[in-house]
């Protein structure tokens, strides 16, 4: 373990939680107790968040349910240091890509990489390598050495170290474009050796590589047991393609069934990730109709709760309701646990179906929360 900049009973409880082998949701009262402990810690240690909570007339003494803990919009990470301590003590600093706002990149100061890795690894294994063991990982995500401020690059480096067989590699440049020749050589080698692989990449990189593969006539049938993790979408990019078409072409080119292509949804501002449980569900539950995508959903790990909220009132919507996503991530202990996103989703019985970013202007609920946050900081500084 790395040496943490803080040590609390809460941290120890979280590390123990991440090591549990059960993936059933935490009992509501257990989750609520952990959430309230995290809230008390963040109000005390995170001065920006503490002032925001105070300005809203709240306090750990007046709130007793995690759903009432004040949320912070993810856009606030672009303007304020949301960290429970000295940013200079962060063990990692992750920044958003800046594709939609090049001059306003969000910053997440990660004070404790043990918490980040503790949440990352079992969740990844559960959804990408549920049978256990190790696998050859071929990544179309740039190596973390090229992009040290990329949370995705860091994630794949840690996963490759923990779950890779040592013969994989990273096959994307600093700008995320694939190194097509070396990547195709690695794929062909896996076929010759009969070795299953995990191909991981952003939709942007996958789309570019598929164009090269089509032009050159490259096609393989990867060994049984191979799978693909796709992430990132096309946010801020000039090219967009329907997901169904991307998966169909990817399946045809690699010989991997669409039912073994898993979407990962994460964000720089969160230490946890969400996955489609297609490798752990029964086919009917995973959504195997209509090309393998109908009915697919993302599910949270036990230490995360997700709500779908009305974009204006921020009231919770039940199953089938469409609204903006809010996540309560206990592994975000060193920053802010309760996050309000600009992502649209539909509530399901055990997770949500991701619809993408909200079109046009910021949802009114997010905008009003952000205004309240900024006003609390102006009042404190006298600005």
N, C-alpha and C positions, 0 to 999 in steps of 0.2 A: 504493500500500500504506500501511496505517497503521503507525505506529512501534511495534514490538513491545517488550514489557517484558523480553524475553530474546531472545538470538540464539544459536542453536546450529547446528552442522552438521546435527543431526537435523532441525531445523525446515526447513532448506533442502532436505534430501532429501525431506521430506514434500511440500513445495510443488511440487517437481519431479514427484513421484509423482502428485499430483492432476492435473497438466497432461498426463499421458500420454493418448494416444488409445486405447490398448488397454483392453478391459474383461475380458480373461481374468484369472482369479485369479493373484495373484503366486506365483511358485515358492515352495515351502515354506521353503527356506533363506533366500531374500531377505526374506520376511515375518518369519521368526524373527530374523534379524539386526536388522531394524528394531524389532521388539518388545523384544528384549533391550536395545537402546540406549535405548528409551523407558523401560524398567523401571529402568535405572541412573539415568537423569535424574530419574525420579519419586521413587525412594528417597532421592536426595540433596536434592532441592528441595522435596518435599512432606513436611513434618515429621510430619503425622498418618499418612500412608501409610508413611513410613519406620519409625516406631515399631511399626506393625502388622506389617510384614514382619520386623523384628528380633524381636518377641515370638513370632512363629511359628517362629523358628529358621532363617529363610531369609535370603538375601542374594544380590546379583547374582553373587557368586563361587560360590555353591552351586547355582544354577539355570541351566540352559542351554537349556530349551525354553519357548516362550511358553505352552504349556498348563499349565506348573507355576507360572507367575507368580501370586502370591496375588490372588484376586478380592476386590472390595469390593461389598457389597450396595448397590443403588441407594438403599435406605432410609437408608443412612449419610449421604447428602447432606442429610437433614433434621436431623441432629444434630451434624455435624462439618464444619469448613471444609476440604474436600478440594481444596487448591489448591497449585500449585508456586510459591509466592512470597507476596507480600503481597496479601490480598484487596482492599485499597484500590486496587491497581494494575490491577484487572480492567478491560478495555475494555468488557465487558458483564456484567451480572448477571442470570441467568435463574432464575426460580422456578417450581416446579411449581404446578399450578392450585389445589391444596388442596381439590378436590371430595371426596376421600375422607378427608382429614385437614386440616380448615381451619386448625387451630392448629399444624400441623407441616408446613410447606412445605419441600420440598427446594430447595437453593440450589446453582447451578452458576456458579462464577466463571470467566468466559472471559477469559483473559489476552491472547489473540492472535486478533483477529477475522479476520486474514488466513488463519489455519489453518481457522477455522470456515467462512469463505466459500469457501476453496479446495476444501474437501471438499463443500460444499453444491451449488455451481453445476453442476459437471460431472455429478454424480449425478442432480440434478433434470433437467437437459437430456437425459441419456441415457434416462430413463424417461417423461418427460412431453412432450418436444419433440425426439424423436430425429431428425427430419428437418432440424433446425437452424432458423436464422432467429429471428423474433420472432412473438409472438402476443398477441392481446388477452386480458388476464387480469382476470377478474371474481371477486373474492375475498369469500367469506363468512367470512373470518377478520378480526378487528378489526385496523385499522391499528396499526402498532407505536407510533405516537404516543399512542394511547389506552391501550395495554397494553405499556409499555416493558420489563416483566420477562417477557414471553411469548416463548419461543424460537420458537414457531410464527409469531407476529406478525412477529418480526424476519426469519425465514426468508422469508416471503411478501413483505415489503418489499424485500429484497435481490433476490429472483427477479423481482419486477415491474420493478425498475430495470434488471436485466441482460437480461431476456428479454421484457418487455412492450412493446407497440407504442406506449405512451404514452396510449392512449385507454380503458384499463380503469379500475379503481377498487376501493375497499374498501367493502363493503356490509353490515357488521355493526357493532353497537354495542359498547360496552365489556364488556357481559356476554355477548357472543357471539351475541346474538339478531339475526336478519337484519333489515335495513332493506328490507322487502319491496317497497315502491313503487319506490324508486330502482333496486333490483336488477332488477325486472321491466322497467323502462324501458330499462335497459342491455341486457338480453337482446333485447327487441323491436328496439332500434336495430341490434344486430348482425345480426338476421335481415333487416331492411330493407336493410342495406348489403352483405349476403352475406359477412360477415367471420367466419371461424372464431374461436372463443373457447376459452379454458381456464377452466372454472369450478372454483374450489378452495374447499373448506370442510370444517368438522368435521361429523361425522355428526349432532351435536346441532343445529347451525344448519341443515343441509340438511333434517332432519326438520321443524323448525319452519316453514321456508319452504314445504315441500311441503304442509303443512296449510293455509297461507294460500292457496297456489296452487289447491288443490283446492276450497276454499270459494268462491273467486272465479271458478273456471272457467278459470284461466290455463293456457295450454299453447302451446308453440312447437316448431318443428322447427329446431334450430340448423344453421347451414351445415355442409356436409361438411368434415371436418378438425377439428371441435370435439372436445373431450375434457373429462373431469372428474377431479379429484383429490379423494378423500374421505379424511379422517383423523380420528383422535381418539376414535372409538367413543362410548360412552355412560357411561364410567367415572364412578361416583358420581352419575349422573343418575337422576331418578325414572322416566324413560321409556326403555324399550329396545324395539327392534324387530329382527326377524331381518334380517340383512344382505341376504339375497336379496330380501326385500320392499322394502327401501329402494332397492336398485339398480333393481329393476323399475319402481317408481314414478318414480324419477328419470329413467330412460330414457324412460318414456312421456311425462313432462312436458316434457322438453327435446329429445326426438327424437334422443338420443345413444345409440348401441348400448351394451349392457352391456359389450361387449368393449373399449370405449374409456373405461371407468370404472376408474381406477387407485387402489388403496389405498396410502397412505403410512403407515408405522409408524416412529415416532420417539419420543424421550423427552428431557426437559429435561436429563438427566444426560449425554447423548451429543451430540457435535458432528455425527455422521453420521446418515443416515437410510436406511431400507430401503423399497423399492418392489416392487410386483408388476410383473413385466416384460411385461405384456400388450401393450404397444405395440411391443415389440422382438422378441417371440417369434413363432414360427409359431402359428396358431390352436390347433392340437392341443396344443402345449406350454404355451400360455397358459392352458388350461383353459376351453374354450368350450362344454363340455357342461353340461347341467342349469342353463340360464339363464346360463351364462358364468362360473360360480364354481367348478365342480367341478375339483379339482386345482390351484387357484391356490396360489401360494407367494410368499414374499418372498425377495429375493436381496440379499446384501451387496455393497457396492462392493469393489474390490480391496484396499483398505487396512483392511478389517474382516474378522475371522473370528468366526463364530458357532458355538457348541456347544449341543447339547441334552443336559441333564444329569439324572441321576436325582435327584428332589427330596430324597431322604434322604442318599444317599452322595456325591452330586455326581460320580459316575462318568459318563464320556461315553457317550452312546447313539448307535447307528448309525442309518442310514436306516430310517425307519418307527418309531423309538422316540419315545415321548411323554414330555416332561419340561419342566424350566424352562430358559429361555434364558439363556445367558451370552455376552456380546459382548466382543471385544477390538478396540477402536477406536483406531487410531494417531492420528487427528486429536484425540483427547482428551489430547494431550501435556501440556497445562497443568493437568490435574487427575489423573485415574486412568484408565488405558486398559482395564483388565480389570474388567468390571462383571458382577455377578450380579443378574439381574432376578427379578421375581415373575411373569413372563409365561410362559404355557404354550405349547409348540409341538411340532410333529412334524418330525423331521429329514428332509430330502429330499437328493437327490444334490448340489444346488448352493445350498441355502438352507434354508428352513423354512416350514412352514405355521403361521400364528399362530392359536392357539385362544382367546386372551384371558387375563385375569388368573387366577391361582390362586384357587380358591374358599376361603372360610373363613380359617383362620389362616395365618400365614406358613409357607412350606415349611420343614421342619426343617433342611435344609442351609443355607438362607438365615439362619435364626434362629441357628444355631450359629456361623456366620461373623460375624454381627453381634455376638454376645456376645463373641467373641474380639477383635474390633476395639475395642469399648467397654472391655474389660478392659485392653487394651494402653494405652489413653489414661488410664484410672484409675490404673494402676500408675505411669505417668510423672508424673502430677500429684500422686499421693499421696492422691487422693480415694477 
